[in-house]
Amino acid sequence: MKTEHDPSRARRVVVAVVGPTATGKSDLALDLAERLSVPGAPAEIVNADAYQLYRGMDVGTAKVPVAERRGVRHHLLDVLDPVEDASVARYQTQARRVLDEIDARGARAVVVGGSGLYVRALLDDMRFPGTDPHVRAALEARAEAEGTRALHDELARRDPEAAASIGPANTRRIVRALEVMELTGAPFTANLPRQVYVRPTVQIGLDCDRAVLDARVAGRVERMWAQGLVDEVRRVEALGMGRTARRAVGYAEVLAALHGETTEDAAREAVTANTRRLARKQMGWFGRDPRVRWLDAQSPTRVEDALAAVAAADARVAAAGPVTESEPDEADTGAPVRRSLGS
């Protein structure tokens, strides 16, 4: 695969701060941005939280206020109106362009966010082939006339690996696999995401004991209510909210209360419960990635430990030499075992 870097220039390792909500990712990202800045090229932060893309959705997404960003330049915050539906494919294009621009300035990029799909779309070899309504309609008509088994047999001939992973009765996935093959001219499996960085990267994960994380979540929800979450949701809805924005944790529950479907107290309890559930889902997502370097969110040395991980990644990239046209950018191919912190 082609890299997005000029082989003649030194490769700067992208730093990604990931992990569950309420673990302090934004604070660590700011700390790292300050420490990784060099004269004339201050480090810059790139958002990888799907809901922080939205203008006006500040309190409920725990967006760092402008006055608290320590002068660090932030990208991809407040780039969508809530009435728009977020697109991970569009985010990938925009965010990768931002990384190129940061690199061209000679600066370090610090990616931060808990939206696992967005993080992977930005950093990994993940492709979005798109759709064609005419191709899909033709395949669906064939499935109706010939039967799903006939399409699965065709998939087995053209991409045995894909057919083995898709059940012969799953019409929707079979049609999608054949559609992608028709559009790309490549096997469906060639378009599946791979855990291969498209540029040198080190991922720093923050985790903590489950009881501690639950308490942090409860405290965050209390602060959100004190900071005016209900008024924010009312204001955003009045301006228009699309399907994506409406289902965000914190917003969906408050909307239910505003529409008389539940009480405000019940909504607050639901936000707390659903945020805890989200944190566990995020941990499951990032915990499956063996490349993440996990740190205890409560550790007093977490900043120094993160900087050490960045320095080690920088050293590996420097030792690897210039990247070639066919070589994937892979700053960290190790598979450290994730520490269990009370999960």
MOZI-V287937 format. One record per helix or strand of 2 or more residues. SS is the DSSP state (A for helix, B for strand). FROM is the first residue (numbers start at 0). TO is the last residue. If there is no record, write none. Layout:
# MOZI-V287937
ss from to
SS FROM TO
SS FROM TO
This chain:
# MOZI-V287937
ss from to
B 13 18
A 24 35
B 43 46
A 49 52
A 65 67
B 73 74
A 87 103
B 108 111
A 115 122
B 123 124
A 132 145
A 147 157
A 159 164
A 170 183
A 187 190
B 193 196
B 200 206
A 209 225
A 228 238
A 242 245
A 250 257
A 263 286
B 292 295
A 301 319
